[in-house]
Each structure stands twice: as C-alpha cells, then as structure tokens.
C-alpha cells in the first residue's frame, strides 16, 4: 500500500474541521519541498520526512496536533521562543510553520 493512501483515508474519515486542517497541513509540507515524503507510522500517524522526520500529525477530539521533530531547535518568529508542538483548534491555521521546521532540519 502506498503510504499516502492511509493518509487520504484518515482525511476522508475526518468529516469536520479536523480533516480540512490536516489536509491543509499536508499540502503545506508537500508544497514546501518536493523531496519531502509521506509515511504512515506509529500505529496510524501521518509523518513527513526528508533526510529524517520533520513532523508527525494526529487528529484528536478537539484539536489537531503537529509535533516537529526538530522544532525545539527552531525559533518561533512570532513568539520569540522555541516551539516543538502546534496545537490547532477549530478556525486556526498553521501559517508558515512547515517551512520553518524544514529549515531547522537542513
């Protein structure tokens, strides 16, 4: 099975804002760098990698959580601190976090 297929299935099953949010996160990663690959790991989590894991995403009841593997090393330009997680709730967006995380991996 292609690793993108279970991610497609997960997004399709999430018929509320979480599916839309996860689809947007996915699109941001894949458009940020053509060498990023999708994987399905850890008993059902979408993972984006390029020479190592960049981020993992999980949909929960009231949030979509994105964990950046190297996020603790990447300054958050908005908060002035270092971020490892993004917790998105209804009507929130990730903005430019994927491209920031990618720069941290290179």
C-alpha positions in Angstrom: 0.0 0.0 0.0 1.2 3.5 -0.9 1.9 5.5 2.3 -0.3 8.3 1.0 -3.4 6.0 0.9 -4.0 5.7 4.6 -3.4 9.5 5.0 -6.1 10.0 2.3 -8.4 7.6 4.2 -7.8 9.4 7.5 -8.6 12.8 6.0 -11.7 11.4 4.4 -12.9 9.9 7.7 -12.5 13.3 9.5 -15.5 15.0 8.0 -15.3 18.1 10.2 -12.7 20.9 10.5 -10.0 18.4 11.6 -10.0 16.8 8.1 -9.7 20.2 6.4 -7.0 21.2 8.8 -5.0 18.0 8.3 -5.4 18.3 4.6 -4.0 21.9 4.7 -1.0 20.8 6.9 -0.3 18.0 4.4 -0.5 20.4 1.5 1.9 22.9 3.2 4.5 20.2 3.7 4.3 18.7 0.3 4.4 22.1 -1.4 7.3 23.4 0.7 9.8 20.9 -0.7 9.4 18.3 -3.5 11.8 15.9 -1.7 9.5 15.6 1.4 7.9 12.1 1.6 4.9 11.0 3.4 4.9 8.0 5.7 2.3 6.2 7.8 3.9 5.2 11.2 3.3 4.6 14.8 0.0 2.8 14.6 -1.7 5.3 12.4 0.1 8.7 12.2 0.9 10.7 9.1 4.6 11.6 9.1 6.5 13.9 6.8 10.2 13.3 6.3 13.2 14.5 4.3 16.6 13.0 5.5 14.8 12.3 8.7 11.5 13.0 10.3 10.2 16.6 10.0 6.8 16.3 11.7 4.0 13.9 12.8 0.3 14.9 12.9 -2.5 13.5 15.0 -6.2 14.4 15.0 -7.7 14.4 18.4 -11.3 15.2 19.5 -10.9 18.9 19.9 -7.5 19.6 18.2 -5.0 18.6 15.5 -1.5 18.2 17.0 1.6 18.6 14.9 4.9 17.6 16.5 8.0 18.9 14.9 11.0 16.5 15.3 13.5 19.4 15.4 11.1 22.1 16.5 12.8 22.7 19.8 15.8 23.9 17.8 13.9 26.3 15.6 13.0 29.8 16.9 9.4 30.8 16.6 9.5 34.2 14.8 6.2 35.3 16.4 6.7 34.2 20.0 10.5 34.7 20.3 10.7 31.2 21.9 11.3 27.7 20.6 8.3 25.6 19.7 8.1 21.8 19.3 4.3 21.5 19.0 1.5 23.2 17.2 -2.0 22.6 18.6 -4.6 23.7 16.2 -8.2 24.1 17.2 -11.2 25.0 15.1 -10.6 28.1 12.9 -6.8 28.1 13.5 -4.1 27.8 10.8 -0.5 26.6 10.8 0.8 29.6 8.8 4.4 29.2 7.8 5.4 26.6 10.5 6.2 23.8 8.0 8.8 25.9 6.1 10.4 27.0 9.4 10.7 23.3 10.5 12.2 22.3 7.2 14.9 25.0 7.6 15.7 23.5 11.0 16.3 20.1 9.5 18.7 21.2 6.8 
